[in-house]
Amino acid sequence: MIPILISAVLTGCIYAMVSLGFALSFRVTRIFDISHGAFLIAAGYLNYWMAVETSVPVWLSIPVSMIVIAGAQVFIGSVALPLGRRAGLRSTDFLILSWLLLVVIQNILAIIFRNASIYAGSATSTTWSLFGARATPVQSLAIGASVVLGAGALLMLRHHPTGAMVRCVGDDLRLAACYGMPVRFILAINALIAGLLTSGAGILMSYQERLDPTLGLRFSVIAIVSTLAGSFLGVAGAVAGALLLAFLETIVLYFIDPALRNSAVYAGLFFVLLVQYRRHRLAPEA
């Protein structure tokens, strides 16, 4: 039982990172970025290519992968999105474009890696055991990094002046610009933090289980479910939602039927959308 709980905690750390990154992006852009999960998968594949196929040391491959993927998300968040808004694109347009971007990234990964799944954990040896659960040094390092990155992001949002500016931009971007706030810089910082969290989650996931080029949509749905499930708690609620979803998925995986693992995620999406619908419907009557 203890190994199963530890596995759920490890999965929860991964889901919390990707969900926190998504929540940060959504707070500022108000867009359900379907491509979010594709960047997670791309980070895992990029690190795998460097660490396993080209024998780059993991202490170098991991930060390089995170920086490259985070850089791409900074470009989208601070350059592409503002340009699109000035061109008159609406949230539904961005939603469709993000889905197309997800498809493009998945197809590129499938072509480059010949549609092969990857597992970076096979490149390392198991060195320690905790209550029957075994982990590699890279997994241990990634878990610690996820806690540090997640806690750092939350502390920045709550106690740092930059976090206050991010909250202001998220509440009303136009009003923040009218007050002279450096909106472009704030968007870039927010996208950078979200990108580091997302790429870190993808790299950690590649050491936890096999990744496939087509899994991007699944992780996007996980991020959306976690964010909506914890919406009443703000950005921090995405972490709570991610942990709950990880434990639900673990229960289905080990005690019901592994084939229903993805079904649990999509059932969670249906449930939180239903709850959100009822909340918005009843809000005017409250």
Solvent accessible surface area in square Angstrom, and as a share of the most:
residue,aa,sasa,rsa
1,M,142,0.63
2,I,76,0.39
3,P,53,0.33
4,I,35,0.18
5,L,71,0.35
6,I,47,0.24
7,S,26,0.17
8,A,1,0.00
9,V,77,0.44
10,L,18,0.09
11,T,12,0.07
12,G,0,0.00
13,C,20,0.12
14,I,0,0.00
15,Y,0,0.00
16,A,13,0.10
17,M,8,0.03
18,V,0,0.00
19,S,0,0.00
20,L,1,0.01
21,G,0,0.00
22,F,1,0.00
23,A,4,0.03
24,L,0,0.00
25,S,24,0.15
26,F,41,0.17
27,R,52,0.19
28,V,8,0.05
29,T,14,0.08
30,R,125,0.46
31,I,10,0.05
32,F,67,0.28
33,D,26,0.13
34,I,24,0.12
35,S,1,0.01
36,H,2,0.01
37,G,0,0.00
38,A,0,0.00
39,F,14,0.06
40,L,0,0.00
41,I,0,0.00
42,A,15,0.11
43,A,0,0.00
44,G,0,0.00
45,Y,0,0.00
46,L,46,0.23
47,N,0,0.00
48,Y,37,0.14
49,W,112,0.39
50,M,19,0.09
51,A,17,0.13
52,V,50,0.29
53,E,99,0.45
54,T,62,0.36
55,S,90,0.58
56,V,37,0.21
57,P,61,0.39
58,V,50,0.29
59,W,182,0.64
60,L,74,0.37
61,S,0,0.00
62,I,27,0.14
63,P,55,0.35
64,V,53,0.31
65,S,0,0.00
66,M,27,0.12
67,I,117,0.59
68,V,78,0.45
69,I,13,0.07
70,A,1,0.00
71,G,38,0.37
72,A,40,0.31
73,Q,17,0.08
74,V,34,0.20
75,F,120,0.50
76,I,44,0.22
77,G,11,0.11
78,S,6,0.04
79,V,48,0.28
80,A,39,0.30
81,L,26,0.13
82,P,17,0.11
83,L,94,0.47
84,G,8,0.08
85,R,96,0.35
86,R,162,0.59
87,A,81,0.63
88,G,57,0.54
89,L,65,0.32
90,R,169,0.62
91,S,55,0.35
92,T,81,0.47
93,D,39,0.20
94,F,13,0.05
95,L,70,0.35
96,I,102,0.52
97,L,86,0.43
98,S,10,0.06
99,W,126,0.44
100,L,81,0.40
101,L,60,0.30
102,L,4,0.02
103,V,47,0.27
104,V,76,0.44
105,I,24,0.12
106,Q,25,0.11
107,N,78,0.40
108,I,87,0.44
109,L,16,0.08
110,A,23,0.18
111,I,136,0.69
112,I,115,0.58
113,F,31,0.13
114,R,214,0.78
115,N,93,0.48
116,A,50,0.39
117,S,43,0.28
118,I,4,0.02
119,Y,65,0.25
120,A,0,0.00
121,G,5,0.05
122,S,86,0.56
123,A,63,0.49
124,T,42,0.24
125,S,80,0.52
126,T,65,0.38
127,T,80,0.47
128,W,97,0.34
129,S,56,0.36
130,L,80,0.40
131,F,145,0.60
132,G,56,0.54
133,A,17,0.13
134,R,151,0.55
135,A,11,0.08
136,T,11,0.07
137,P,69,0.43
138,V,11,0.06
139,Q,15,0.07
140,S,40,0.26
141,L,114,0.57
142,A,14,0.11
143,I,49,0.25
144,G,34,0.33
145,A,43,0.33
146,S,6,0.04
147,V,86,0.50
148,V,106,0.61
149,L,52,0.26
150,G,12,0.11
151,A,47,0.37
152,G,37,0.36
153,A,5,0.04
154,L,42,0.21
155,L,105,0.52
156,M,33,0.15
157,L,8,0.04
158,R,147,0.54
159,H,144,0.64
160,H,95,0.42
161,P,93,0.58
162,T,23,0.13
163,G,0,0.00
164,A,36,0.28
165,M,49,0.22
166,V,1,0.00
167,R,84,0.31
168,C,54,0.32
169,V,1,0.01
170,G,6,0.06
171,D,100,0.52
172,D,66,0.34
173,L,61,0.30
174,R,196,0.72
175,L,95,0.47
176,A,5,0.04
177,A,52,0.40
178,C,111,0.66
179,Y,168,0.64
180,G,63,0.61
181,M,55,0.25
182,P,68,0.43
183,V,23,0.13
184,R,112,0.41
185,F,110,0.46
186,I,0,0.00
187,L,15,0.08
188,A,25,0.20
189,I,43,0.22
190,N,6,0.03
191,A,11,0.08
192,L,70,0.35
193,I,33,0.17
194,A,3,0.02
195,G,0,0.00
196,L,43,0.21
197,L,1,0.01
198,T,0,0.00
199,S,0,0.00
200,G,8,0.08
201,A,0,0.00
202,G,0,0.00
203,I,3,0.02
204,L,1,0.00
205,M,1,0.00
206,S,0,0.00
207,Y,3,0.01
208,Q,43,0.19
209,E,40,0.18
210,R,139,0.51
211,L,0,0.00
212,D,41,0.21
213,P,0,0.00
214,T,85,0.50
215,L,38,0.19
216,G,0,0.00
217,L,69,0.34
218,R,13,0.05
219,F,0,0.00
220,S,0,0.00
221,V,10,0.06
222,I,0,0.00
223,A,0,0.00
224,I,17,0.08
225,V,5,0.03
226,S,0,0.00
227,T,14,0.08
228,L,21,0.10
229,A,37,0.28
230,G,3,0.02
231,S,46,0.29
232,F,141,0.59
233,L,93,0.46
234,G,38,0.36
235,V,19,0.11
236,A,30,0.23
237,G,0,0.00
238,A,0,0.00
239,V,35,0.20
240,A,39,0.30
241,G,4,0.03
242,A,0,0.00
243,L,67,0.33
244,L,129,0.64
245,L,8,0.04
246,A,0,0.00
247,F,75,0.31
248,L,77,0.39
249,E,3,0.01
250,T,10,0.06
251,I,88,0.45
252,V,13,0.07
253,L,52,0.26
254,Y,106,0.40
255,F,115,0.48
256,I,113,0.57
257,D,57,0.29
258,P,85,0.54
259,A,85,0.66
260,L,81,0.40
261,R,46,0.17
262,N,67,0.35
263,S,58,0.37
264,A,10,0.08
265,V,0,0.00
266,Y,88,0.34
267,A,59,0.46
268,G,12,0.11
269,L,37,0.18
270,F,141,0.59
271,F,127,0.53
272,V,12,0.07
273,L,88,0.44
274,L,82,0.41
275,V,57,0.33
276,Q,25,0.11
277,Y,126,0.48
278,R,134,0.49
279,R,118,0.43
280,H,133,0.59
281,R,155,0.57
282,L,88,0.44
283,A,60,0.46
284,P,112,0.71
285,E,139,0.62
286,A,124,0.96
